[in-house]
Structures are given as structure tokens and as C-alpha cells.
Amino acid sequence: MENNKDETFFIYAIMLQDEYILLHASLKTDIEEVKEECEQIYEMAKLHKPIAILDMICHTKDLSLLDYYVKKYMLQYGIFYVRGGSYYEPILPDYLSKSLESEFKTLDSYKKNYKKTEIAIPKYSREYIELNEKYKYIREIEDVHGNMYCITRDILNEFEWISNKIHFVRNATLNLIDYEMNNGIVFHKKHHFDIVSYFELDEHSQTIFNSIIYHIKKIIEKFFIVYQDNSYKMYENENKKTIVDYDVKVLSNFDSNQIKELLNNTEFFIYSIINYLEELEFNLSTLV
């Protein structure tokens, strides 16, 4: 792999079938794309399919670090089970195997000096690896710009921001001129004495609004992935409408009960995924 000094590579430790581990440097961040890339490049990954990403060890512009981490993993798991970097062949040439064995035999004194700064490599169980892979898949979504966004309780603050905007408009005075800017909102009225028919956000607020709606949309998609095999959950929730399904800024299309229902349904999906992720976090903590 050519090393463009301006490119940052991610060094991954990848669990293969039959307990093998492959270390791989990639420009990619999508888990499935990284695994596919390994199958295309390494004979080892063709013989033993990638199962999961054990760890994203570091990101670096120095590809020489790859061999360093390969040797660290070999020390932990054994030369036979680890491949990557200069040691990529399924069956290492005899001279390489003997060179590694000789090098590792002389490391006792080195380890004593290095131990202070060494990062421990935990030996995870297959159950932990598979559960962690599931956790990462559910937790990570794309934002409106295609960047990675991790679902946390911060999404509740985002949802509250939208909810507050809607409630602000609902409770706004009816004694408005044809339009009036207030709290980042432009109110519009059909007639001078008519109710507020819709509102618009200023440019900054609209950007925030679009971003939050996109996050919520992706979270709802995750809900139906999580519960796709639960027929009761699917039947009970597949027809629930949320603020993602309508342009809630056109308030004249909804009465207060409808708005409340859309907000409640949205909050339900958000909390369902947050609670699910927190359960996975707890289960992972018991497996370490």
C-alpha cells in the first residue's frame, strides 16, 4: 500500500473466522467497507472471512506502525494466529517465522522497560465481539452531511429544541402583523386576523432543524432494524407517525392533539433506541 504523507490511515484489528486476527491499514471508516477491502487484498481474509472489527487501534500517517502493532498482537495471540503488514501471507516463509521467534525470545528485558507505556490488548470473547459489533452498528448513523454521528442522550436535547420551537409557535400571541420575526421564527398569517398558518425558521435555525430531523429519521430506521424479528413490536409501531413524516412547520394542517401525538411518537422511538443501546452497554460491561 502506497503511503501518501498527507493521508491519514486507520489501523484496524479484525477478527477472522477460526480465531485468526488480521491487522489492516485503511482510509475507510465504514465497517463493512473495511471488511470487504480486506477480502480483496489478503489471501488470509479470503480463506478466513472477516467477522468483526476488534478495534480501531489508531489513526496515523506513518504506515510503518502497522508492523509494530502486528508484532504486538503476535505476542499476545501467537505468530500463527496474527497476520498483517509485512506478515500478510497465510503461511509465513520459514525465514520470517524464525526471525519473529528469535526476536520475541529476546524481548523479556525490553518488556520490562516498555511495560510502563504499553497499551494492554484485551482478549475479548466471541460473545463480546459479536455484541460489540451489534452495538456499534445500532449506535452509529450518518448525519445530513454523510459524516458519522453516534446516538447518545444528546439527541434528547436536539428533540427538545424542535419541540420548544413548535410549542413556542403554538402559544404565540394571535395579535401579530402579517409576519413577525421572533425567537428565530417568522410567523405567517393567512389574513390579518386569522390564526398563524405556518412558520419559517431563519437560516441558522433551519440548518439546525434539518440536521435534527435527519438524525431522528435515522434513529427511527434503526428501531425497525432492531425489532424486525419482533412481529408484535412491528405491528404495534409501524403505522405511528412522527415529526419526520410531516412538515410540522405548517401548523394549520394539525390541531394541538395531532401535534402532541406526533411529538409523543417521536419521543417514543428516540427513547426506545437510547434504552436499547444502554442495555447493550450494560451487557458488554459484564463480558469484559
N, C-alpha and C positions, 0 to 999 in steps of 0.2 A: 504494500500500500504506500503510495507516494505521500510524503508529508509536506503539504503547503504550510509554511510557517505562520500564515495568517488564519489558518483554520483550527478550530477547537474540536478535538475528538473526545468522545465519551468512551471510557473503558468499562466494559460490561463483563461480569462473571455470569455465565449462562449454564444452567443445569440441562444436561442432555439425558437422553434415555440411558438406562443401565448404569446410573450413578456417575457418569462422566461429567466433567466440567470443562467448558471452553471459555477462554478469555479473548475478547474481541474489541477492537477499537473502531468506532463508527461515528459518522457525522449525524446519524439519525437519532431521534428521540422516541419515536413510536415503537412500542414493544414488539408488535407483530412484524413491523418492517425490519427491525434488528434481527429477529429470528429468521426471517426469510433471507436476509443478506448473508447470514452465517451458512445457511444451507447452500447458497450459490457459490460461496467462496471455499468452504472447508470440506474436505472429504470426510473428516470426522463427524461433521454435522449431517452429512448425507447418510452415514452408517448408523448414527445415533441421533435421532431427531431432537431439536431443541424443545424443551418442555416449558421453561420459565426463566425469567431474569432473576438470578440470585441477588445481584447487587449492581448498582451503578457505582463503581469504585471511585472514580474521579473524572474530571474533565481536564484535558491538557492539550498543549500544542506540541509536546515532546513525545513522539511515538516510542522512543527508546524505553519509556516507562512500562510499556506493555510486557516486555521480557522480565522486568523486575517483578511485576505482580504475578506473572505466570510462575516464577520460581517460588514466590511466597505461597501460592496456592498448592504448588507441588509439595512443599514442605509440610503443609497442613493435611493434604489429602492423598499424597503419594504421586510419584512420577507417572505411574501407569494410568491414573485417572484424570490427569490435567493436561490440556493442550492449549496452544495459542502462541502468538508472536513467532519467534524463530523455531518454536517447538510445536508445529502445527500438524505434522504427519501422524496418522493413526498409529503406526508402528515406527518409533524413532530409530534412526540409524544407530548402530551399536556404539559408534564413537561418541554420539551425543548423550546417550544413556549413561555411558561410563563417565563422561565428563561431568554430568549432573550429579551422579552418585558420589564422585570424588569431591566435588565442590561442597555438597551437603554434609559430608563426613567431617569437613574441616570447619564447620560453622559453629561449633559449640562455644568457642571463645567470642566469636563475632556476635552470637545471640545475646550473650551476657551484656555486651556493650550497647547493643541495639534495642534491647528489650524496653528501655525507658520510653522510646518514641514509637515503638511498633504498634500498629493498629491491629487489634485482635480480629481474626476471621472466624466468626461463629459457624459451627457446623449445624446447619438447620436440618430438621427432619423433612421428609417429603410432604407430610401433612401441613407443616408451616409454610413451605414453599408454595404449595398449591393455594392455600388460603390467602397468603400474602399477594399472590398474583391476582386473585379474585378481588381483593381489597383495592389494589391499585387500579384495576380496570374499572371498578364502580366509582372510585373517588375522583378519577381524572377525566375531565371533559375538555373540549375545545371552547375557547371564548369566541367572541364575534370576529376576532382578527385571525383565528386559526392557531392561537397560542394555547399552551397548556394551562388549564385552570383546575385547581384542586378544590373539591367541595369541602367546605368547613362550615362552622356555625356563622361565619361572616355572611353567608348567603341570607341569613335571617335579618341582618341589618339592611341588606340590599332590598329584600322584600318589604321591610318596614318603610324604607324610603319611598317606594312606589305607593304603598298603602296610604302613607301620610299625604302624598300628593292628591290622591283620589279623595280622601276624606276632607282635605282642605277645600277642594272644589265643591264637594257636596254641601259643606257647611258655610260656604261663602255667601256673603250678602247678595240679595237679588237686586239691590239698588245700584246697579252697575251701568256705566255708559256702554256704548256698543262693544267696546273692548277695553280691557284694562290689564296692565301688566302688574302682577303681584306674586311674590314668592317664586319667581322664575316661571310663572304661568301667564299665558294670555287667554282671557276669557272671551268667548264669543256668544252673542245672543241673536236669536232669530229676529226678534223685534225688540223695541226699546223696553217694553215691559214684560217680555217673555222670560221664561226660565233660561238658565245657562244651557246651551245646547251642546257645546263641545269646548274643549280647551286645547291649547297648544303649549309646548314647552319651549323655553329659549334654547339656543343651540347647544349650550353646555349641558343643560338638564336632559335634552333629547338624546344626547350621546350616552349619558348615564342610563337613561330609561331603556334604550335599545340594548345596551350591554347586559342589563339585569334580566330583561325579558328573554334574551338568548340563553343566559345561564339557567333560568328556570325551565325553559323548553328542554334543554339537555338533561336536566335533573329528572323531569317527568319521563323522558325517554328511558333513563336508567331504571326508574321504578318498574316499567313494564318489561325490562330485560330481567331484573331481579326476580320478578314474580311471574315470569312467562309460563312456568310449570304449575302454578297455583291457580287452578280454574276458578276457585271462589274469589280470590283477590282480583283476578282479571275481570270476571263478570261484574263484581261489585263496583269497580272503579273505571272501567273502560269508557263509560259514557259521561264521566264527570268533566264538566267544562271549567276552564281556568282563565286567568287574565291573558294567557298565551293565545287562547282561541279567538279572542275578540279584540277589537280596538277599543279598549276601555276609556280612551280619551273622548269618545263620542258618547257622552253620558246620557244624552237624550234617548239613546237606544235602550237604556236599562232603568228599572226602578231601583230603589235603595235595597230591596231584598235580593234582587238579582246580583247587584254589585257585591253585596255581602256574601252571597253564595260563591261567586267566582273567587273572591279573596280567601274564603274558608277552604275551598277545594285546593287552591294553590298552596296554601299553608300546609294542608294535609300531605301533599306529595313531597314538599320540602322536608318536613319533619320525618316522614317515613324513611327517606333516604339517609338523613342525618342519623337517625336512630339505628338504622341497619349498619351503617359504617361504624358507629360506636360499638355495636355488638361485635363486629368483626375485629375491631381494635382490641377489645377485651379478650376475645378468643385467641388472638395472636399473642397477647401478653402471657397467656397461660402455657404457650407452647415453646417459649424461649428457654 
